[in-house]
Amino acid sequence: MTLKIALVSEHANPLAAHGGVECGGQNVHVAELAAALARRGHGVSVYTRRDHPRQPPRVDTDAGYRVVHVPAGPAMRVPRDELVPHLDAFARFLAEDWRAGRPDVVHAHFWMSGLVSELVARPLRVPVVQTFHALGVVKRRHQGSADTSPQQRVRMERLIGRRVAAVVATCSDEVFELVRMGLARPRITVVPCGVDTDHFTPAGPAERAARPRVLTVGRLVPRKGFDCAIAAMAMVPDAELVIVGGPPAGALDWDEEASRLRKLASWHGIADRVRMTGRVSRARMPAMMRSADAVVCVPWYEPFGITALEAMACGTPVVAAAVGGLVDTVVDGVTGVLVPPQQPEALAGALRGLLSNPVRRQTYGVAGRDRAVSRYTWDRVAVDTLRVYQRVSGGHEEPVAAGHAVDGDVGCAVGHDVGRAVDGDVGCAVGHDVGRAVDGDVGSPVGRAVGWARP
């Protein structure tokens, strides 16, 4: 059965460049999933916020899916934790677009996408599937006072998880967290992220380094654990550490986290063995992966860990922190080594053992490639995701009258249903203007939903 699928990714544009502060694994996930679904003959539209004045309203990609740039807030980059006041405009656009052409299923990515999707799709009797990508309760646990998420996020995620038709988790650790939040286990399906095994491959050019090379990749933010990698390298003699990610190379001198990491490398006496490349294009990433003797992934927490998969697909062994999705992806002693998180001594020991044993590195590399190809291709991910779509869309009713709860009063008919889902809180109708949603006035579709979910 051919499906009309709406992917909602409010802050992560599948067309965005990789490696910036607001561009990461979710961008890749949405882009690759959309392309894989389109290859199977389904109609796929990705709804994401317009964040540049020159972005066209709709883009039909070469991969066969459409990107719809939603006018919600200023046409400029806005940090995702500051997007809540603009969600009402996002919801109104979805309502108008889906009234004109109702999707068979909506797949929301991240909690804010889930909020607007559920508010708009429920009156239309369209099932919503939710992927959180990262959970507020985990972020708060690890970042504490540094967490900039809206204070209502954790309760909103619980609400969304209870109301949507199904939740797709990306790893077994996330299932555990969701069940602790009160979600029923039978409604959760694990579908991991994938990797493009035709792009990330052991065959191809690779820059050969004069000494053993350890590579680590990600956005330049503290939670990625680059400081742990630098501290470990001080105990791994003669090897170099290459840090890939962040702003373009020419802008690294003005990047706060890059400056912190450079000072840390100098403090450890290894500034000459730590190199930062800045942002690297997707086209160049496989060659970077192949140039390394080992790829290190040691974040504080990680919902999945696409970098580890990309390294495995390139036949490069991985040393990873035993957190989140990395525990599922990296098979300890088979495709790489798992180490305790935030422990430089343990990481250094694993790297010394791996760099001194070329046979072991080759064995892990071959096993990693085999695992990536057999389990983590995007086509396999699409098939598993489609099973969830087909399960939730099979018996849904026809939509209610199009104008009801759509024109000018987005979600007003769903307020009672959604409102009662948060621990017996408020059975309010959700309606009116929403620009004032976060810390005070909550008289709006998204505003009231966020407001009555406060602690």
C-alpha positions, 0 to 999 in steps of 0.5 A, a space after each residue: 500500500 502506497 502511503 502519503 507520509 508527513 515527516 515533521 522536523 520543526 528545527 532540523 532541516 534535512 537540507 541543512 549542512 552538517 556540523 553546525 551547532 544546530 545541525 546534527 544527527 536529526 538532520 541526517 536521520 530525517 533526510 535519509 529516512 525520507 529518501 529511503 521511504 521515497 525509494 519504496 514508492 511512498 509520497 513523502 513531505 518533510 515540514 521544517 521551519 523556514 530559517 532563511 529568507 531565501 529558502 523557497 516555500 517548497 523544494 522537490 529534492 533529487 532523492 524523491 521527497 519534498 521539503 516544505 519550509 514552514 513560515 513560523 517566526 523570523 526567517 533566520 536561525 533561532 536556537 531550538 530551545 527558543 522556538 516554542 513561541 513560534 509553534 502556533 504559527 507552525 501548527 496553523 500552517 500544518 492545519 491548512 496544508 493537511 486540510 488541503 491534502 490529508 496525509 495517511 500518517 504523520 511522523 514527528 521528530 523531536 518533542 516540539 514537532 510531536 506537540 504541533 503534530 498531535 494538536 493538528 492531526 488528532 481532529 483530522 483522525 490522522 495517526 501520529 508516530 513520535 520519535 523523540 531523538 533526545 529526551 528532556 529527562 536525560 538531558 536534564 540529568 546530565 546537564 543540570 543547570 546548563 540545560 536550556 530546554 523549556 521547563 515544561 519539556 519533560 512533562 510535554 514529552 510524557 504527554 505526547 508519548 501517551 497521546 500519539 499512536 506509537 513511539 519509535 525509539 532509536 535504542 533500548 536505553 530510550 525504551 527504558 527511559 520511556 517506560 520510566 516516564 509512564 509509557 506502555 511498553 507495547 506501544 514502543 518500537 525500537 527502530 535504530 538510526 541508519 547509515 548510508 553504506 554506499 557512501 560510507 565504505 572501506 573502499 576509497 581514498 584516505 589521507 595517511 598520517 605520519 603517526 597513529 590517528 584517532 578521530 572524533 566527530 561532532 558538534 563543538 559542545 561540551 556534552 560531546 566529550 571532546 575534553 575527555 578525548 583530549 585528556 586521554 590522548 595525554 596518556 597515549 604517546 605519539 598518536 594524534 587526535 583530529 577533532 572534526 566539527 563545529 564552524 568552518 575552519 576559518 571561524 574556529 578562533 572565535 568559537 568558545 568551545 574550540 578555544 576551551 579545547 585548545 587551552 585544555 590541549 595546551 594544559 596537557 602538553 599535547 597541543 602539537 598532537 591535537 588538530 581541529 578541522 572545523 566543519 567537514 562536508 559530508 562528501 569528505 567524511 568517509 575519507 576522514 573516517 578511513 584515515 583514522 586508526 580508531 574513531 572515538 565517540 565519548 559523549 556524556 549521553 547519546 540517543 543513538 550515535 550516527 558517528 559510530 555507525 559511519 566509522 563502522 561502515 568505513 571499516 574503522 574500529 570504534 572506541 565508545 562510551 557505554 551510554 545510550 544507543 552506543 551500547 546497542 551499536 558497538 558490540 564490545 570486543 567484536 566491532 570495537 571497545 566500550 568504555 565507562 563514560 567520562 573516564 579518560 584513563 579507561 579511554 586511554 587504556 582502550 586506545 593504547 591496546 587498540 593502536 598497538 594491535 593492527 590485527 585487532 583493528 582490522 578484525 574489528 573493522 571487518 566486523 563493524 562493516 558487516 554489522 552496518 551492512 546487515 542491520 543498519 542500512 537506511 532501506 532496512 530502517 525504512 522497512 521497519 518504520 513502515 511496519 509501524 506506519 502501516 500498523 497505526 494507519 490501518 484502521 483509522 476513521 475518516 477525518 472530521 469536517 475540515 473546517 472544525 478545529 482548523 480555521 483560526 482555532 487550531 486544536 481547539 477541539 483536541 484540548 479536552 483529550 490532550 489536556 486530560 493526559 497530563 496527570 489529571 491536569 486541566 481539561 481546557 479547550 486549546 485555542 487562540 493566539 500563541 505567541 506568548 506561550 512560555 512563561 506566562 500567558 498560555 491562552 493559545 493552542 500550543 501555549 496552553 498545552 505547554 502551560 498546563 504541562 508545567 511542573 
